[in-house]
């Protein structure tokens, strides 16, 4: 598990070498939106992603403000951050 910003409002589940993860991470950094990266090589993280996606290990999978997003655009992440927080 790696972390860019431990107390960030966004968690990005990622896979090493995933071009979609790299692109989203770059866009989040450019937008100055702090995020925490979690590598799905960690079995617990992989299980969390499968629970969100219905059994697949799709990356990036993002939790933003309690909203679960699968391979989102930066616009979708911003929209989730603008909405009221979702509680589990």
Secondary structure, DSSP 8 states (H G I E B T S, - for coil): ---S-TT-SEEEEE-TT-HHHHHHHHHHHHTT---EEEETTSHHHHHHHHHHHTS---SSEEEETTEEEES--HHHHHHHHHS-----
